Amino acid sequence: MVPIFKLPPLSLPQAIGVSMTIGYLSHQITPSQKQTEEEQKKDLFKCFMLPVLVLCTGWIVHLFT
C-alpha cells in the first residue's frame, strides 16, 4: 500500500493507535431482551471502563514515540 499511495510507512505506535481507534469505533454490544439487574450493571460498567482502558493504553503507547 505504501508505494501505491506514496505514503510514508506507519511506525508501530501509529499502527497500534489506528488499530485501537478502529476497534473502539466498531465495537458493538448486542444485549439480550431480558437482562437481569446484575447483567445491566456489568454492561454499564463496560460502557464506562472501555473508553478509559483505550485512553490509558493509548497514553502508554504514546510514551514510546
C-alpha positions as a Markdown table, in Angstrom:
| # | Residue | x | y | z |
|---|---|---|---|---|
| 1 | Met | 0.0 | 0.0 | 0.0 |
| 2 | Val | 2.8 | 2.4 | 0.7 |
| 3 | Pro | 4.1 | 2.5 | -2.9 |
| 4 | Ile | 0.6 | 2.8 | -4.4 |
| 5 | Phe | -0.5 | 5.8 | -2.3 |
| 6 | Lys | 3.0 | 7.3 | -1.9 |
| 7 | Leu | 2.6 | 7.5 | 1.9 |
| 8 | Pro | 5.3 | 7.0 | 4.5 |
| 9 | Pro | 5.1 | 3.6 | 6.3 |
| 10 | Leu | 3.4 | 3.6 | 9.7 |
| 11 | Ser | 5.5 | 3.1 | 12.8 |
| 12 | Leu | 4.5 | 0.6 | 15.3 |
| 13 | Pro | 2.9 | 3.1 | 17.7 |
| 14 | Gln | 0.9 | 4.6 | 14.9 |
| 15 | Ala | -0.3 | 1.2 | 13.7 |
| 16 | Ile | -1.4 | 0.4 | 17.3 |
| 17 | Gly | -3.2 | 3.7 | 17.5 |
| 18 | Val | -5.1 | 3.1 | 14.2 |
| 19 | Ser | -6.0 | -0.4 | 15.3 |
| 20 | Met | -7.3 | 0.8 | 18.7 |
| 21 | Thr | -9.3 | 3.6 | 17.1 |
| 22 | Ile | -10.9 | 1.3 | 14.6 |
| 23 | Gly | -11.6 | -1.4 | 17.2 |
| 24 | Tyr | -13.1 | 1.2 | 19.6 |
| 25 | Leu | -15.4 | 2.7 | 17.0 |
| 26 | Ser | -16.6 | -0.6 | 15.6 |
| 27 | His | -17.2 | -2.3 | 18.9 |
| 28 | Gln | -20.8 | -3.4 | 19.2 |
| 29 | Ile | -22.7 | -4.7 | 22.2 |
| 30 | Thr | -25.8 | -6.9 | 21.5 |
| 31 | Pro | -27.8 | -7.1 | 24.7 |
| 32 | Ser | -30.3 | -9.8 | 25.2 |
| 33 | Gln | -34.0 | -8.9 | 25.5 |
| 34 | Lys | -34.3 | -9.9 | 29.2 |
| 35 | Gln | -31.3 | -8.9 | 31.3 |
| 36 | Thr | -31.0 | -9.3 | 35.0 |
| 37 | Glu | -30.0 | -6.3 | 37.1 |
| 38 | Glu | -26.6 | -7.8 | 37.5 |
| 39 | Glu | -26.1 | -8.1 | 33.7 |
| 40 | Gln | -27.2 | -4.4 | 33.3 |
| 41 | Lys | -24.7 | -3.3 | 35.9 |
| 42 | Lys | -22.0 | -5.3 | 34.1 |
| 43 | Asp | -22.9 | -3.7 | 30.8 |
| 44 | Leu | -22.9 | -0.2 | 32.3 |
| 45 | Phe | -19.5 | -0.8 | 33.9 |
| 46 | Lys | -18.2 | -1.9 | 30.5 |
| 47 | Cys | -19.6 | 1.3 | 28.9 |
| 48 | Phe | -17.6 | 3.4 | 31.3 |
| 49 | Met | -14.4 | 1.4 | 31.5 |
| 50 | Leu | -13.8 | 0.6 | 27.8 |
| 51 | Pro | -13.1 | 4.3 | 26.9 |
| 52 | Val | -10.9 | 4.6 | 30.0 |
| 53 | Leu | -8.9 | 1.5 | 29.1 |
| 54 | Val | -8.5 | 2.6 | 25.5 |
| 55 | Leu | -7.3 | 6.0 | 26.6 |
| 56 | Cys | -4.8 | 4.6 | 29.1 |
| 57 | Thr | -3.5 | 2.1 | 26.6 |
| 58 | Gly | -3.1 | 4.9 | 24.0 |
| 59 | Trp | -1.3 | 7.1 | 26.5 |
| 60 | Ile | 1.2 | 4.2 | 27.3 |
| 61 | Val | 1.8 | 3.6 | 23.6 |
| 62 | His | 2.3 | 7.4 | 23.2 |
| 63 | Leu | 5.1 | 7.3 | 25.7 |
| 64 | Phe | 7.1 | 5.1 | 23.4 |
| 65 | Thr | 7.1 | 7.6 | 20.5 |
